[in-house]
């Protein structure tokens, strides 16, 4: 599969899903008018990619400083798929970046870690 | 422009046209006669357009060495653009704009030919088209805004009974901020005064703007029905009933849609029941918290979290339940319920979320201020934090003073 790259906009994050190198990154803010429309293709490509993985390592980097509730739902579907891929024998590492003072984003990350235990979760506090 | 321009034909300028039997010498004469003539359409005998002669292109050819000698007596089609943009008078301004953009640069200098049933009607200029398009967009924008503003009147009418009830029941003991991000929004609150206390509800529906507002209408009607079927004393039962209602009306239950894509919408919310007789507060929350601020002995602010399960949505089961949490209220306190828009607003020097910690700190610092002063202070703090950032979501915050011993209300600090 090829790389999936979308530049960030004022209300959508940078999406850099480099499937060949096993590195997926989301960075920025997410509050599109229709989260389902924005994430639909991203999720289906990711699902196809995850289906092709067998006992592999995958690094997922998330550095979001805002996402609205409909994006949250989409992100949960994304993590759900990653969790399934981890349960299927792959090693999924989730690097969760948050500002050192941003407890809201950290808390959300900790909830993700709790809900999707098969994913290796690492929180990274960014000094700024 | 007095006339509303909607179709290509409305842009038509009558311009004289010639036939292919005109010679270049005659074209030269026509351009010389009329300096404002930029484009000259060439028509077949039956009136169908054949092409367009552009003044500048024509001149740049005819001034080349020996060209006049060679071409003066030849047909004018020699220097004619044989593929100008030709459009039917009945196409819309939007369609015409798309065609003009597709045709590219030459349309800006040459304009386009307008035909009626295939026959030449006149020519159109891009500047006129741009003016028409701008006016059209302004008109559409105005219609959209007027429509949303009227929708806002309806949405505010739904909230009005609760506002009135709050004013009447807790005149000096509440404050309320309800600010949709886009005129209408997905937040709603509901307040029911009871003989022995009150029931307060805050819902933060999926989305904001128009889809969010649609959801508040569904939520409001779900709540009305749940209050009839479940009564006013069991917050968790109300959330369950609302969950069933939303899933039913949005066809989220299994296979209801016959294979079509289901809506995956719902709400986060909190339902709070205060019982003055029993001096208890019972709440049930769906992804929402209650901030409780004791007013005496400077005890810390308590953040009471709800269940981590949304109301409605595909992943929430039809049979889902929520937990009631009950607290004894023996001393005066202030409770705060709020939508995501408060905690998640991006701002400050680092452009990060406002956060629970900042809110808790504010509530601690201002706990002894009069309700109205606290509201003013919150609005100032929030505006300052938001700064130049845009509002990310709808914003609702309801503050309620609870005093279990109303006889002592004149001296709340003497404990």
Interface residues (C-beta under 8 A of the other chain):
Chain A: X29 X31 X33 X36 X65 X66 X68 X69 X70 X73 X99 X101 X102 X103 X104 X105 X111 X128
Chain B: X204 X206 X207 X208 X209 X264 X268 X308 X313 X340 X343 X344 X346 X350 X351 X352 X353 X354 X355 X356 X357 X392 X393
